[in-house]
């Protein structure tokens, strides 16, 4: 029985790690989505690209990709 308990414990730990990784991935995707929304709105309000780059720590390429979807 002890082997089963150890195996079950290992499986639970692995499952928990997978869940934690999934949660962190979801958080990261949420942060990126929010940053994209902020860039979109700043462009809409005619903020300078350099200002957006500094404020949100993003590349000009990222901003240009979002700008291209607006046109």
N, CA, C and O atoms as a Tripos MOL2 file, in Angstrom:
@<TRIPOS>MOLECULE
protein
  284   283    71     0     0
PROTEIN
NO_CHARGES

@<TRIPOS>ATOM
      1 N           0.8150   -1.1900    0.0000 N.3       1 UNK1
      2 CA          0.0000    0.0000    0.0000 C.3       1 UNK1
      3 C           0.8630    1.2590    0.0000 C.2       1 UNK1
      4 O           0.4710    2.2740   -0.5770 O.2       1 UNK1
      5 N           2.0030    1.2090    0.6230 N.am      2 UNK2
      6 CA          2.8550    2.3880    0.7110 C.3       2 UNK2
      7 C           3.3040    2.8540   -0.6700 C.2       2 UNK2
      8 O           3.4290    4.0560   -0.9060 O.2       2 UNK2
      9 N           3.5450    1.9270   -1.5760 N.am      3 UNK3
     10 CA          3.9680    2.2810   -2.9330 C.3       3 UNK3
     11 C           2.8540    3.0520   -3.6290 C.2       3 UNK3
     12 O           3.1130    4.0560   -4.2930 O.2       3 UNK3
     13 N           1.6230    2.5900   -3.4820 N.am      4 UNK4
     14 CA          0.4840    3.2890   -4.0760 C.3       4 UNK4
     15 C           0.3580    4.7040   -3.5380 C.2       4 UNK4
     16 O           0.0870    5.6330   -4.2980 O.2       4 UNK4
     17 N           0.5480    4.8760   -2.2590 N.am      5 UNK5
     18 CA          0.4400    6.1950   -1.6380 C.3       5 UNK5
     19 C           1.5340    7.1190   -2.1700 C.2       5 UNK5
     20 O           1.2870    8.2940   -2.4410 O.2       5 UNK5
     21 N           2.7420    6.5800   -2.3160 N.am      6 UNK6
     22 CA          3.8430    7.3840   -2.8510 C.3       6 UNK6
     23 C           3.5810    7.7530   -4.3060 C.2       6 UNK6
     24 O           3.8190    8.8880   -4.7190 O.2       6 UNK6
     25 N           3.0980    6.8040   -5.0680 N.am      7 UNK7
     26 CA          2.7930    7.0530   -6.4740 C.3       7 UNK7
     27 C           1.6830    8.0970   -6.5990 C.2       7 UNK7
     28 O           1.7540    9.0030   -7.4300 O.2       7 UNK7
     29 N           0.6800    7.9570   -5.7770 N.am      8 UNK8
     30 CA         -0.4270    8.9110   -5.7940 C.3       8 UNK8
     31 C           0.0640   10.3130   -5.4110 C.2       8 UNK8
     32 O          -0.3530   11.3080   -6.0040 O.2       8 UNK8
     33 N           0.9350   10.3760   -4.4340 N.am      9 UNK9
     34 CA          1.5080   11.6550   -4.0100 C.3       9 UNK9
     35 C           2.3100   12.2870   -5.1430 C.2       9 UNK9
     36 O           2.1960   13.4890   -5.3840 O.2       9 UNK9
     37 N           3.1230   11.4880   -5.8450 N.am     10 UNK10
     38 CA          3.9020   12.0030   -6.9670 C.3      10 UNK10
     39 C           2.9980   12.5060   -8.0900 C.2      10 UNK10
     40 O           3.2640   13.5420   -8.7000 O.2      10 UNK10
     41 N           1.9410   11.7680   -8.3490 N.am     11 UNK11
     42 CA          1.0040   12.1580   -9.3970 C.3      11 UNK11
     43 C           0.3000   13.4690   -9.0390 C.2      11 UNK11
     44 O           0.0940   14.3200   -9.9060 O.2      11 UNK11
     45 N          -0.0650   13.6320   -7.7820 N.am     12 UNK12
     46 CA         -0.7150   14.8640   -7.3400 C.3      12 UNK12
     47 C           0.2300   16.0530   -7.4640 C.2      12 UNK12
     48 O          -0.1810   17.1400   -7.8720 O.2      12 UNK12
     49 N           1.5010   15.8440   -7.1090 N.am     13 UNK13
     50 CA          2.4780   16.9200   -7.2260 C.3      13 UNK13
     51 C           2.6580   17.3270   -8.6790 C.2      13 UNK13
     52 O           2.7200   18.5150   -8.9940 O.2      13 UNK13
     53 N           2.7430   16.3380   -9.5650 N.am     14 UNK14
     54 CA          2.9030   16.6220  -10.9950 C.3      14 UNK14
     55 C           1.6850   17.3690  -11.5330 C.2      14 UNK14
     56 O           1.8180   18.3210  -12.3020 O.2      14 UNK14
     57 N           0.5110   16.9310  -11.1250 N.am     15 UNK15
     58 CA         -0.7270   17.5870  -11.5570 C.3      15 UNK15
     59 C          -0.7700   19.0290  -11.0600 C.2      15 UNK15
     60 O          -1.1540   19.9310  -11.8040 O.2      15 UNK15
     61 N          -0.3800   19.2490   -9.8080 N.am     16 UNK16
     62 CA         -0.3700   20.5990   -9.2410 C.3      16 UNK16
     63 C           0.6070   21.5050   -9.9820 C.2      16 UNK16
     64 O           0.3180   22.6790  -10.2110 O.2      16 UNK16
     65 N           1.7770   20.9550  -10.3610 N.am     17 UNK17
     66 CA          2.7520   21.7460  -11.1200 C.3      17 UNK17
     67 C           2.1700   22.1390  -12.4650 C.2      17 UNK17
     68 O           2.3500   23.2670  -12.9240 O.2      17 UNK17
     69 N           1.4690   21.2030  -13.0960 N.am     18 UNK18
     70 CA          0.8380   21.4940  -14.3820 C.3      18 UNK18
     71 C          -0.2130   22.5860  -14.2460 C.2      18 UNK18
     72 O          -0.3050   23.4740  -15.0920 O.2      18 UNK18
     73 N          -0.9880   22.5210  -13.2040 N.am     19 UNK19
     74 CA         -2.0110   23.5390  -12.9520 C.3      19 UNK19
     75 C          -1.3560   24.8900  -12.7100 C.2      19 UNK19
     76 O          -1.8060   25.9050  -13.2420 O.2      19 UNK19
     77 N          -0.2960   24.9070  -11.9110 N.am     20 UNK20
     78 CA          0.4140   26.1600  -11.6270 C.3      20 UNK20
     79 C           0.9800   26.7700  -12.9030 C.2      20 UNK20
     80 O           0.9050   27.9820  -13.1000 O.2      20 UNK20
     81 N           1.5480   25.9280  -13.7740 N.am     21 UNK21
     82 CA          2.0900   26.4260  -15.0420 C.3      21 UNK21
     83 C           0.9790   26.9930  -15.9070 C.2      21 UNK21
     84 O           1.1630   28.0240  -16.5540 O.2      21 UNK21
     85 N          -0.1680   26.3340  -15.9260 N.am     22 UNK22
     86 CA         -1.3070   26.8150  -16.6990 C.3      22 UNK22
     87 C          -1.8160   28.1500  -16.1950 C.2      22 UNK22
     88 O          -2.1500   29.0340  -16.9830 O.2      22 UNK22
     89 N          -1.8730   28.2940  -14.8960 N.am     23 UNK23
     90 CA         -2.3160   29.5560  -14.3000 C.3      23 UNK23
     91 C          -1.3400   30.6750  -14.6590 C.2      23 UNK23
     92 O          -1.7600   31.7690  -15.0370 O.2      23 UNK23
     93 N          -0.0570   30.4080  -14.5430 N.am     24 UNK24
     94 CA          0.9460   31.4300  -14.8630 C.3      24 UNK24
     95 C           0.8770   31.8060  -16.3390 C.2      24 UNK24
     96 O           1.0040   32.9810  -16.6850 O.2      24 UNK24
     97 N           0.6770   30.8230  -17.2100 N.am     25 UNK25
     98 CA          0.5560   31.1120  -18.6410 C.3      25 UNK25
     99 C          -0.6600   32.0020  -18.8880 C.2      25 UNK25
    100 O          -0.5890   32.9390  -19.6820 O.2      25 UNK25
    101 N          -1.7530   31.7240  -18.2280 N.am     26 UNK26
    102 CA         -2.9540   32.5380  -18.3600 C.3      26 UNK26
    103 C          -2.7340   33.9640  -17.8890 C.2      26 UNK26
    104 O          -3.2130   34.9120  -18.5100 O.2      26 UNK26
    105 N          -2.0160   34.1110  -16.8050 N.am     27 UNK27
    106 CA         -1.7070   35.4530  -16.3000 C.3      27 UNK27
    107 C          -0.8610   36.2280  -17.3070 C.2      27 UNK27
    108 O          -1.1180   37.4000  -17.5800 O.2      27 UNK27
    109 N           0.1470   35.5590  -17.8530 N.am     28 UNK28
    110 CA          1.0330   36.2010  -18.8280 C.3      28 UNK28
    111 C           0.2430   36.6230  -20.0650 C.2      28 UNK28
    112 O           0.4280   37.7250  -20.5810 O.2      28 UNK28
    113 N          -0.6320   35.7450  -20.5340 N.am     29 UNK29
    114 CA         -1.4580   36.0880  -21.6930 C.3      29 UNK29
    115 C          -2.3610   37.2800  -21.3800 C.2      29 UNK29
    116 O          -2.5800   38.1370  -22.2370 O.2      29 UNK29
    117 N          -2.8770   37.3340  -20.1700 N.am     30 UNK30
    118 CA         -3.7100   38.4570  -19.7580 C.3      30 UNK30
    119 C          -2.9340   39.7550  -19.7300 C.2      30 UNK30
    120 O          -3.4370   40.7980  -20.1460 O.2      30 UNK30
    121 N          -1.7010   39.6910  -19.2350 N.am     31 UNK31
    122 CA         -0.8610   40.9000  -19.2020 C.3      31 UNK31
    123 C          -0.5640   41.3870  -20.6210 C.2      31 UNK31
    124 O          -0.6060   42.5860  -20.8960 O.2      31 UNK31
    125 N          -0.2670   40.4530  -21.5100 N.am     32 UNK32
    126 CA          0.0260   40.8180  -22.8980 C.3      32 UNK32
    127 C          -1.2080   41.4030  -23.5810 C.2      32 UNK32
    128 O          -1.1040   42.3690  -24.3380 O.2      32 UNK32
    129 N          -2.3560   40.8260  -23.3170 N.am     33 UNK33
    130 CA         -3.5960   41.3350  -23.8990 C.3      33 UNK33
    131 C          -3.8800   42.7590  -23.4050 C.2      33 UNK33
    132 O          -4.2830   43.6240  -24.1830 O.2      33 UNK33
    133 N          -3.6710   42.9870  -22.1310 N.am     34 UNK34
    134 CA         -3.8830   44.3150  -21.5650 C.3      34 UNK34
    135 C          -2.9050   45.3230  -22.1670 C.2      34 UNK34
    136 O          -3.2820   46.4570  -22.4610 O.2      34 UNK34
    137 N          -1.6560   44.9110  -22.3490 N.am     35 UNK35
    138 CA         -0.6570   45.8000  -22.9450 C.3      35 UNK35
    139 C          -1.0610   46.1410  -24.3810 C.2      35 UNK35
    140 O          -0.9270   47.2870  -24.8090 O.2      35 UNK35
    141 N          -1.5520   45.1550  -25.1170 N.am     36 UNK36
    142 CA         -2.0130   45.3890  -26.4840 C.3      36 UNK36
    143 C          -3.1640   46.3910  -26.4890 C.2      36 UNK36
    144 O          -3.1960   47.2960  -27.3230 O.2      36 UNK36
    145 N          -4.0940   46.2350  -25.5760 N.am     37 UNK37
    146 CA         -5.2210   47.1810  -25.4720 C.3      37 UNK37
    147 C          -4.7320   48.5890  -25.1530 C.2      37 UNK37
    148 O          -5.2390   49.5680  -25.7010 O.2      37 UNK37
    149 N          -3.7590   48.6850  -24.2800 N.am     38 UNK38
    150 CA         -3.2320   50.0010  -23.9190 C.3      38 UNK38
    151 C          -2.5530   50.6530  -25.1270 C.2      38 UNK38
    152 O          -2.7260   51.8470  -25.3710 O.2      38 UNK38
    153 N          -1.7830   49.8690  -25.8770 N.am     39 UNK39
    154 CA         -1.1240   50.4000  -27.0810 C.3      39 UNK39
    155 C          -2.1840   50.8840  -28.0640 C.2      39 UNK39
    156 O          -2.0760   51.9800  -28.6130 O.2      39 UNK39
    157 N          -3.2000   50.0670  -28.2810 N.am     40 UNK40
    158 CA         -4.2770   50.4150  -29.2050 C.3      40 UNK40
    159 C          -4.9110   51.7520  -28.8220 C.2      40 UNK40
    160 O          -5.0880   52.6260  -29.6710 O.2      40 UNK40
    161 N          -5.2430   51.9030  -27.5700 N.am     41 UNK41
    162 CA         -5.8990   53.1310  -27.1110 C.3      41 UNK41
    163 C          -4.9520   54.3330  -27.1440 C.2      41 UNK41
    164 O          -5.3770   55.4500  -27.4410 O.2      41 UNK41
    165 N          -3.6910   54.1120  -26.8430 N.am     42 UNK42
    166 CA         -2.7330   55.2190  -26.9030 C.3      42 UNK42
    167 C          -2.5440   55.6770  -28.3530 C.2      42 UNK42
    168 O          -2.4370   56.8750  -28.6180 O.2      42 UNK42
    169 N          -2.5030   54.7220  -29.2910 N.am     43 UNK43
    170 CA         -2.4030   55.0970  -30.7010 C.3      43 UNK43
    171 C          -3.6570   55.8540  -31.1440 C.2      43 UNK43
    172 O          -3.5770   56.8420  -31.8740 O.2      43 UNK43
    173 N          -4.7920   55.3790  -30.6980 N.am     44 UNK44
    174 CA         -6.0640   56.0120  -31.0330 C.3      44 UNK44
    175 C          -6.1040   57.4650  -30.5340 C.2      44 UNK44
    176 O          -6.6960   58.3370  -31.1710 O.2      44 UNK44
    177 N          -5.4670   57.7030  -29.3930 N.am     45 UNK45
    178 CA         -5.4130   59.0460  -28.8110 C.3      45 UNK45
    179 C          -4.2240   59.8580  -29.3370 C.2      45 UNK45
    180 O          -3.9180   60.9390  -28.8340 O.2      45 UNK45
    181 N          -3.5590   59.3070  -30.3680 N.am     46 UNK46
    182 CA         -2.4560   60.0010  -31.0700 C.3      46 UNK46
    183 C          -1.1950   60.1790  -30.2270 C.2      46 UNK46
    184 O          -0.4610   61.1520  -30.4020 O.2      46 UNK46
    185 N          -0.9420   59.2390  -29.3110 N.am     47 UNK47
    186 CA          0.3250   59.2780  -28.5780 C.3      47 UNK47
    187 C           1.4590   58.9960  -29.5500 C.2      47 UNK47
    188 O           1.2950   58.2190  -30.4900 O.2      47 UNK47
    189 N           2.5830   59.6100  -29.3310 N.am     48 UNK48
    190 CA          3.7850   59.3850  -30.1250 C.3      48 UNK48
    191 C           4.2990   57.9630  -29.8800 C.2      48 UNK48
    192 O           4.2590   57.4640  -28.7560 O.2      48 UNK48
    193 N           4.7780   57.3220  -30.9380 N.am     49 UNK49
    194 CA          5.2730   55.9420  -30.8450 C.3      49 UNK49
    195 C           6.3930   55.8300  -29.8130 C.2      49 UNK49
    196 O           6.4300   54.8770  -29.0340 O.2      49 UNK49
    197 N           7.2890   56.7890  -29.8080 N.am     50 UNK50
    198 CA          8.4050   56.7580  -28.8430 C.3      50 UNK50
    199 C           7.8910   56.8200  -27.4070 C.2      50 UNK50
    200 O           8.4340   56.1640  -26.5180 O.2      50 UNK50
    201 N           6.8560   57.6000  -27.1880 N.am     51 UNK51
    202 CA          6.2660   57.7110  -25.8450 C.3      51 UNK51
    203 C           5.6700   56.3740  -25.4180 C.2      51 UNK51
    204 O           5.8490   55.9370  -24.2810 O.2      51 UNK51
    205 N           4.9630   55.7320  -26.3410 N.am     52 UNK52
    206 CA          4.3740   54.4200  -26.0410 C.3      52 UNK52
    207 C           5.4720   53.4060  -25.7450 C.2      52 UNK52
    208 O           5.3590   52.6130  -24.8110 O.2      52 UNK52
    209 N           6.5260   53.4380  -26.5420 N.am     53 UNK53
    210 CA          7.6470   52.5160  -26.3320 C.3      53 UNK53
    211 C           8.2210   52.6590  -24.9310 C.2      53 UNK53
    212 O           8.4650   51.6630  -24.2490 O.2      53 UNK53
    213 N           8.4350   53.8950  -24.5040 N.am     54 UNK54
    214 CA          9.0100   54.1320  -23.1730 C.3      54 UNK54
    215 C           8.0210   53.7850  -22.0630 C.2      54 UNK54
    216 O           8.3910   53.1670  -21.0650 O.2      54 UNK54
    217 N           6.7720   54.1820  -22.2380 N.am     55 UNK55
    218 CA          5.7800   53.9880  -21.1800 C.3      55 UNK55
    219 C           5.4660   52.5190  -20.9310 C.2      55 UNK55
    220 O           5.2780   52.1020  -19.7880 O.2      55 UNK55
    221 N           5.4110   51.7320  -22.0140 N.am     56 UNK56
    222 CA          4.9930   50.3390  -21.8780 C.3      56 UNK56
    223 C           6.1210   49.3290  -22.0890 C.2      56 UNK56
    224 O           5.9070   48.1180  -22.0240 O.2      56 UNK56
    225 N           7.3190   49.8420  -22.3400 N.am     57 UNK57
    226 CA          8.4810   48.9820  -22.5420 C.3      57 UNK57
    227 C           8.2220   47.9500  -23.6490 C.2      57 UNK57
    228 O           8.3860   46.7450  -23.4520 O.2      57 UNK57
    229 N           7.8140   48.4600  -24.8160 N.am     58 UNK58
    230 CA          7.5570   47.6040  -25.9740 C.3      58 UNK58
    231 C           8.3860   48.0970  -27.1490 C.2      58 UNK58
    232 O           8.8560   49.2350  -27.1680 O.2      58 UNK58
    233 N           8.5550   47.2230  -28.1230 N.am     59 UNK59
    234 CA          9.3410   47.5840  -29.2980 C.3      59 UNK59
    235 C           8.4860   48.3420  -30.3070 C.2      59 UNK59
    236 O           7.2560   48.2810  -30.2810 O.2      59 UNK59
    237 N           9.1620   49.0470  -31.1830 N.am     60 UNK60
    238 CA          8.4710   49.7650  -32.2550 C.3      60 UNK60
    239 C           7.7640   48.7610  -33.1690 C.2      60 UNK60
    240 O           6.6800   49.0380  -33.6840 O.2      60 UNK60
    241 N           8.3730   47.6170  -33.3610 N.am     61 UNK61
    242 CA          7.7790   46.5580  -34.1810 C.3      61 UNK61
    243 C           6.4170   46.1250  -33.6180 C.2      61 UNK61
    244 O           5.4540   45.9570  -34.3660 O.2      61 UNK61
    245 N           6.3510   45.9500  -32.3110 N.am     62 UNK62
    246 CA          5.0970   45.5670  -31.6620 C.3      62 UNK62
    247 C           4.0280   46.6220  -31.9010 C.2      62 UNK62
    248 O           2.8850   46.2980  -32.2220 O.2      62 UNK62
    249 N           4.4020   47.8690  -31.7430 N.am     63 UNK63
    250 CA          3.4590   48.9720  -31.9400 C.3      63 UNK63
    251 C           2.9930   49.0110  -33.3910 C.2      63 UNK63
    252 O           1.8070   49.1970  -33.6630 O.2      63 UNK63
    253 N           3.9300   48.8340  -34.3210 N.am     64 UNK64
    254 CA          3.5770   48.8710  -35.7410 C.3      64 UNK64
    255 C           2.6440   47.7360  -36.1280 C.2      64 UNK64
    256 O           1.7810   47.9180  -36.9860 O.2      64 UNK64
    257 N           2.7990   46.5810  -35.5210 N.am     65 UNK65
    258 CA          1.8910   45.4560  -35.7840 C.3      65 UNK65
    259 C           0.4740   45.8090  -35.3550 C.2      65 UNK65
    260 O          -0.4890   45.5220  -36.0660 O.2      65 UNK65
    261 N           0.3540   46.4240  -34.2070 N.am     66 UNK66
    262 CA         -0.9670   46.8080  -33.7010 C.3      66 UNK66
    263 C          -1.5360   47.9320  -34.5640 C.2      66 UNK66
    264 O          -2.7260   47.9490  -34.8770 O.2      66 UNK66
    265 N          -0.6720   48.8640  -34.9400 N.am     67 UNK67
    266 CA         -1.1030   49.9770  -35.7860 C.3      67 UNK67
    267 C          -1.6380   49.4510  -37.1250 C.2      67 UNK67
    268 O          -2.6230   49.9740  -37.6460 O.2      67 UNK67
    269 N          -1.0030   48.4360  -37.6710 N.am     68 UNK68
    270 CA         -1.4360   47.8690  -38.9520 C.3      68 UNK68
    271 C          -2.8280   47.2540  -38.8720 C.2      68 UNK68
    272 O          -3.5540   47.2420  -39.8660 O.2      68 UNK68
    273 N          -3.2070   46.7470  -37.7130 N.am     69 UNK69
    274 CA         -4.5390   46.1470  -37.5590 C.3      69 UNK69
    275 C          -5.6210   47.2180  -37.4600 C.2      69 UNK69
    276 O          -6.8050   46.9230  -37.6210 O.2      69 UNK69
    277 N          -5.2210   48.4480  -37.1960 N.am     70 UNK70
    278 CA         -6.1750   49.5390  -37.0250 C.3      70 UNK70
    279 C          -6.5880   50.1460  -38.3620 C.2      70 UNK70
    280 O          -7.6120   50.8240  -38.4470 O.2      70 UNK70
    281 N          -5.8170   49.9110  -39.3750 N.am     71 UNK71
    282 CA         -6.0560   50.5950  -40.6630 C.3      71 UNK71
    283 C          -6.9240   49.7930  -41.5830 C.2      71 UNK71
    284 O          -7.2140   50.2300  -42.6970 O.2      71 UNK71
@<TRIPOS>BOND
     1     1     2 1
     2     2     3 1
     3     3     4 2
     4     3     5 am
     5     5     6 1
     6     6     7 1
     7     7     8 2
     8     7     9 am
     9     9    10 1
    10    10    11 1
    11    11    12 2
    12    11    13 am
    13    13    14 1
    14    14    15 1
    15    15    16 2
    16    15    17 am
    17    17    18 1
    18    18    19 1
    19    19    20 2
    20    19    21 am
    21    21    22 1
    22    22    23 1
    23    23    24 2
    24    23    25 am
    25    25    26 1
    26    26    27 1
    27    27    28 2
    28    27    29 am
    29    29    30 1
    30    30    31 1
    31    31    32 2
    32    31    33 am
    33    33    34 1
    34    34    35 1
    35    35    36 2
    36    35    37 am
    37    37    38 1
    38    38    39 1
    39    39    40 2
    40    39    41 am
    41    41    42 1
    42    42    43 1
    43    43    44 2
    44    43    45 am
    45    45    46 1
    46    46    47 1
    47    47    48 2
    48    47    49 am
    49    49    50 1
    50    50    51 1
    51    51    52 2
    52    51    53 am
    53    53    54 1
    54    54    55 1
    55    55    56 2
    56    55    57 am
    57    57    58 1
    58    58    59 1
    59    59    60 2
    60    59    61 am
    61    61    62 1
    62    62    63 1
    63    63    64 2
    64    63    65 am
    65    65    66 1
    66    66    67 1
    67    67    68 2
    68    67    69 am
    69    69    70 1
    70    70    71 1
    71    71    72 2
    72    71    73 am
    73    73    74 1
    74    74    75 1
    75    75    76 2
    76    75    77 am
    77    77    78 1
    78    78    79 1
    79    79    80 2
    80    79    81 am
    81    81    82 1
    82    82    83 1
    83    83    84 2
    84    83    85 am
    85    85    86 1
    86    86    87 1
    87    87    88 2
    88    87    89 am
    89    89    90 1
    90    90    91 1
    91    91    92 2
    92    91    93 am
    93    93    94 1
    94    94    95 1
    95    95    96 2
    96    95    97 am
    97    97    98 1
    98    98    99 1
    99    99   100 2
   100    99   101 am
   101   101   102 1
   102   102   103 1
   103   103   104 2
   104   103   105 am
   105   105   106 1
   106   106   107 1
   107   107   108 2
   108   107   109 am
   109   109   110 1
   110   110   111 1
   111   111   112 2
   112   111   113 am
   113   113   114 1
   114   114   115 1
   115   115   116 2
   116   115   117 am
   117   117   118 1
   118   118   119 1
   119   119   120 2
   120   119   121 am
   121   121   122 1
   122   122   123 1
   123   123   124 2
   124   123   125 am
   125   125   126 1
   126   126   127 1
   127   127   128 2
   128   127   129 am
   129   129   130 1
   130   130   131 1
   131   131   132 2
   132   131   133 am
   133   133   134 1
   134   134   135 1
   135   135   136 2
   136   135   137 am
   137   137   138 1
   138   138   139 1
   139   139   140 2
   140   139   141 am
   141   141   142 1
   142   142   143 1
   143   143   144 2
   144   143   145 am
   145   145   146 1
   146   146   147 1
   147   147   148 2
   148   147   149 am
   149   149   150 1
   150   150   151 1
   151   151   152 2
   152   151   153 am
   153   153   154 1
   154   154   155 1
   155   155   156 2
   156   155   157 am
   157   157   158 1
   158   158   159 1
   159   159   160 2
   160   159   161 am
   161   161   162 1
   162   162   163 1
   163   163   164 2
   164   163   165 am
   165   165   166 1
   166   166   167 1
   167   167   168 2
   168   167   169 am
   169   169   170 1
   170   170   171 1
   171   171   172 2
   172   171   173 am
   173   173   174 1
   174   174   175 1
   175   175   176 2
   176   175   177 am
   177   177   178 1
   178   178   179 1
   179   179   180 2
   180   179   181 am
   181   181   182 1
   182   182   183 1
   183   183   184 2
   184   183   185 am
   185   185   186 1
   186   186   187 1
   187   187   188 2
   188   187   189 am
   189   189   190 1
   190   190   191 1
   191   191   192 2
   192   191   193 am
   193   193   194 1
   194   194   195 1
   195   195   196 2
   196   195   197 am
   197   197   198 1
   198   198   199 1
   199   199   200 2
   200   199   201 am
   201   201   202 1
   202   202   203 1
   203   203   204 2
   204   203   205 am
   205   205   206 1
   206   206   207 1
   207   207   208 2
   208   207   209 am
   209   209   210 1
   210   210   211 1
   211   211   212 2
   212   211   213 am
   213   213   214 1
   214   214   215 1
   215   215   216 2
   216   215   217 am
   217   217   218 1
   218   218   219 1
   219   219   220 2
   220   219   221 am
   221   221   222 1
   222   222   223 1
   223   223   224 2
   224   223   225 am
   225   225   226 1
   226   226   227 1
   227   227   228 2
   228   227   229 am
   229   229   230 1
   230   230   231 1
   231   231   232 2
   232   231   233 am
   233   233   234 1
   234   234   235 1
   235   235   236 2
   236   235   237 am
   237   237   238 1
   238   238   239 1
   239   239   240 2
   240   239   241 am
   241   241   242 1
   242   242   243 1
   243   243   244 2
   244   243   245 am
   245   245   246 1
   246   246   247 1
   247   247   248 2
   248   247   249 am
   249   249   250 1
   250   250   251 1
   251   251   252 2
   252   251   253 am
   253   253   254 1
   254   254   255 1
   255   255   256 2
   256   255   257 am
   257   257   258 1
   258   258   259 1
   259   259   260 2
   260   259   261 am
   261   261   262 1
   262   262   263 1
   263   263   264 2
   264   263   265 am
   265   265   266 1
   266   266   267 1
   267   267   268 2
   268   267   269 am
   269   269   270 1
   270   270   271 1
   271   271   272 2
   272   271   273 am
   273   273   274 1
   274   274   275 1
   275   275   276 2
   276   275   277 am
   277   277   278 1
   278   278   279 1
   279   279   280 2
   280   279   281 am
   281   281   282 1
   282   282   283 1
   283   283   284 2
@<TRIPOS>SUBSTRUCTURE
     1 UNK1         2 RESIDUE 1 A UNK
     2 UNK2         6 RESIDUE 1 A UNK
     3 UNK3        10 RESIDUE 1 A UNK
     4 UNK4        14 RESIDUE 1 A UNK
     5 UNK5        18 RESIDUE 1 A UNK
     6 UNK6        22 RESIDUE 1 A UNK
     7 UNK7        26 RESIDUE 1 A UNK
     8 UNK8        30 RESIDUE 1 A UNK
     9 UNK9        34 RESIDUE 1 A UNK
    10 UNK10       38 RESIDUE 1 A UNK
    11 UNK11       42 RESIDUE 1 A UNK
    12 UNK12       46 RESIDUE 1 A UNK
    13 UNK13       50 RESIDUE 1 A UNK
    14 UNK14       54 RESIDUE 1 A UNK
    15 UNK15       58 RESIDUE 1 A UNK
    16 UNK16       62 RESIDUE 1 A UNK
    17 UNK17       66 RESIDUE 1 A UNK
    18 UNK18       70 RESIDUE 1 A UNK
    19 UNK19       74 RESIDUE 1 A UNK
    20 UNK20       78 RESIDUE 1 A UNK
    21 UNK21       82 RESIDUE 1 A UNK
    22 UNK22       86 RESIDUE 1 A UNK
    23 UNK23       90 RESIDUE 1 A UNK
    24 UNK24       94 RESIDUE 1 A UNK
    25 UNK25       98 RESIDUE 1 A UNK
    26 UNK26      102 RESIDUE 1 A UNK
    27 UNK27      106 RESIDUE 1 A UNK
    28 UNK28      110 RESIDUE 1 A UNK
    29 UNK29      114 RESIDUE 1 A UNK
    30 UNK30      118 RESIDUE 1 A UNK
    31 UNK31      122 RESIDUE 1 A UNK
    32 UNK32      126 RESIDUE 1 A UNK
    33 UNK33      130 RESIDUE 1 A UNK
    34 UNK34      134 RESIDUE 1 A UNK
    35 UNK35      138 RESIDUE 1 A UNK
    36 UNK36      142 RESIDUE 1 A UNK
    37 UNK37      146 RESIDUE 1 A UNK
    38 UNK38      150 RESIDUE 1 A UNK
    39 UNK39      154 RESIDUE 1 A UNK
    40 UNK40      158 RESIDUE 1 A UNK
    41 UNK41      162 RESIDUE 1 A UNK
    42 UNK42      166 RESIDUE 1 A UNK
    43 UNK43      170 RESIDUE 1 A UNK
    44 UNK44      174 RESIDUE 1 A UNK
    45 UNK45      178 RESIDUE 1 A UNK
    46 UNK46      182 RESIDUE 1 A UNK
    47 UNK47      186 RESIDUE 1 A UNK
    48 UNK48      190 RESIDUE 1 A UNK
    49 UNK49      194 RESIDUE 1 A UNK
    50 UNK50      198 RESIDUE 1 A UNK
    51 UNK51      202 RESIDUE 1 A UNK
    52 UNK52      206 RESIDUE 1 A UNK
    53 UNK53      210 RESIDUE 1 A UNK
    54 UNK54      214 RESIDUE 1 A UNK
    55 UNK55      218 RESIDUE 1 A UNK
    56 UNK56      222 RESIDUE 1 A UNK
    57 UNK57      226 RESIDUE 1 A UNK
    58 UNK58      230 RESIDUE 1 A UNK
    59 UNK59      234 RESIDUE 1 A UNK
    60 UNK60      238 RESIDUE 1 A UNK
    61 UNK61      242 RESIDUE 1 A UNK
    62 UNK62      246 RESIDUE 1 A UNK
    63 UNK63      250 RESIDUE 1 A UNK
    64 UNK64      254 RESIDUE 1 A UNK
    65 UNK65      258 RESIDUE 1 A UNK
    66 UNK66      262 RESIDUE 1 A UNK
    67 UNK67      266 RESIDUE 1 A UNK
    68 UNK68      270 RESIDUE 1 A UNK
    69 UNK69      274 RESIDUE 1 A UNK
    70 UNK70      278 RESIDUE 1 A UNK
    71 UNK71      282 RESIDUE 1 A UNK
